[in-house]
Amino acid sequence: MTATEARTRRPKPIISGLRSMPEHVTVKVFVLLPLLAIAAAVPFAWGWGLSWLDVGIGAAFFVFTGLGVTAGYHRLFTHGSFKAKRPLRIGLAIAGNMAAQGPVTTWVADHRRHHAFSDRAGDPHSPWLFGTGPKALAKGFLHAHMGWLFERSVTNVERFAPDLQADRDIRIVDRLFPLWVVLTFVGPGVLGGLISWSVWGGVTAMFWAGFVRVGLLHHVTWSVNSICHMIGERPFTSRDKAANFWPLAIFSFGESWHNLHHADPTCARHGVLRGQIDISARLIWVFEKLGWATSVRWPTPARLSRISVKN
């Protein structure tokens, strides 16, 4: 093997560089602004400011963008749990972008890196990176939940997501990320204003169904990174500390059945035991029945038996 061939075959670096300062500031804004909206929600709603229209629009956008992340970003684009026809791929990519958690490619690169180094050095958001003592775990929880987002290092897309980097449709969707973010905040306001036929209806809808909804969805997603790697049940064998945390199951659309996911990452259903509700898996099942999704990697008794801790 020549020196050139050796360099070519050598794994690409985990980190590709640092975010520019404008990019870094933008990330902080989109992390902190919805958080501030949640903090302002209680006094804002004290006797006024929240209507059933706001709740309805917020719930609709929460489901649409949340499933864009879980069924789209996570199960389709990161792990290839199923194949989707082109319109569905594009639609899920747009829905995920509207969750304001970053473009498809960078989100997928971070998550594939997380699986490659789960709960070890190199994992971008493990709560166990600082030790196991009370102070270390408190620091680890904050890091895993949202602290890692404030670091300037960028996961190497060429190493972890070259398939999406080469996908023309995904490149176009990602390039329009600022547009999708604007729509995720402005869209609820426009709907609220048109349905209520009032400017105030638009303002409250933008606040509740826009900023507060994005903030809540952020924290649900981040809780899977933090809580679901710290506490919960572990009925399946995985090489890390991923666990099932049932209180998050509904709001995370099935993502909090995290132990099975890390034991069998490409499985399209995470909630595989009796009573484990997995809304994302049910949506994929609907896509399959409609002919929009194919090659779905459903769990089988043999696969589950192989990774069960009871064996």
Buried (B, 14 or more C-beta within 10 A) or exposed (E): EEEEEEEEEEEEEBBBEEBEEEEBEBBEEBBBBBBEBBEBBEEBBEEEBBBEBBBBBBEBBBBBBBBBBBBBBBBBBBBBBBBBBEEBBBBBBBBBBBBBBBBBBBBBBBBBBBBEBBBEEEBBBBBBBBEEEEEBBEBBBBBBBBBBBEBEEBBBBEBBBBEBBEBEBBBEBBEBBEEBBEBBBEBBBEBBBEBBEEEEBBBBBBBBBBBBBBBBBBBBBBBBBBBBBBEBEBBBBBEBBBBBBBEBBEBBBBBBBBBBBBBBBEBBBBBBEEEBEBBBBBBBBEBBEEEBBEEBBBBEEEBBEEBEEEE
